[in-house]
C-alpha cells in the first residue's frame, strides 16, 4: 500500500445546507497541501457543492465522486452523494430542508465512522432548531454522538493549542444548570477529561482546574451551597486518581491567566467556559467530543446565517478542526503502541521519576528541569 493510501480518511458532514458549512469545506479543501496529510470524504451531494462553488469562483476546488465507501480516491477530495434529488438551498435562511439534509449528511457520516470506513469526522455547524424531529431529538452533536457510540458519557472539550476547556453541562437552560450539577456528573467529566488528556493529547500527568458555579466560587457558602456541598467533595474524591484543583472563581480565573498553569479547565456550564475560550482562542478554537471510541471535531462557531452565501466565511477554525483530528489520531496510535510495549517509554519514565514534580494548590509546579 502506498504512503498516500495510508493517509487517514477524514469524513466531513456539511451541516445546515443554508449555513456557511459548504463554503468552509470548499475554501478549506481547495488547498492541495491538506491532501498530503489526509484524504477528505465529504458527505453531501454534487449539486450542493456546485451551488456554493459559484459564490467562490476564484477558489480552485476540485473533487471526485466516490461511488461508495470502498472506492475513495487518494490525493483527491471525494464527495459521497447522500442524496440525488434537487433541494431548495436558500443561504442565510432557517428552513426545514436545511435541517433535514444536515441530519442526512451527519447520520451517514457517523455510520461510516462507526463502521471504521473513515478514521475521523469533522462536522460543519448545524442549527439546533431545524434539526429537531422524533428521529433526531438532540440538542447538538455531543449528545447525538454519545448515543450513536453507546458511550456512558461524553465531554464537550474546546481546544486551541494547549488551551482546553471542558463543560459539565452543555446546552442546558440557565434556570436548570444548578440542578444538573452533581458530584457524579463532575466526577464523570473529570475522568473523561483526564483520560482524554493522556490518550488524545499525549500528556502523562495532566493538571486540571475546576471552576465554581456561583460568583466568587460561593464565598465559602455565602453565595450558594453548590461549591461546599457538591463541587469540593467531588474534587476531593477525584484527587485520589488525578491532579485536580479548585474550585476557582470563574470571573478572575481567565483574566489572571490561571488557565495557562493547567492542561485543561472544567467549567460548570456553557457560557462560563465558552465565553472566555472563544475570546482567548482568537477564532482558532476546535470543539472535540472526548470520551468516544472515535474522533470527532468541529469548528467552534455556528451556522452564521448572516454571512452565508456571501463568500465572507473565515475557515481558520475549520482548518484547525482538521489538524486537531489528525493530531488526536496520531496521539491515540502512539498511546496504544506505548501501552502494548511499555519498554518503549522506560527511559522517559525513569527521567520523570528522577525529576518528579509536586503541584501546590495554586497549580504551580515545583519541578526543576534536569541538565545533562
Secondary structure by P-SEA (a helix, b strand, c coil): cccccccbbbbbbbcccccaaaaaaaaaaccccccccbbbbbcccaaaaaaacccccccbbbbbbccccccccccccccccccccccccccccccaaaaaaaaaaaaaaaaaaaaccccbbbbcccccccccccccccccaaaaaaaaaccccccbbbbcccbbbbbcccccccccccccccaaaaaaaaaaaaaaaaccccccbbbbbbbbccccccccccccccccccaaaaaaaacccccccccccccccccccccccccbbbbccccccaaaaaaaacccbbbbbccccbbbbbccccccccccccccccaaaaaaaaaaaaaaaaaaaaaaaaaaccccaaaaaaaaaabbbbbcccccccbbbbcc
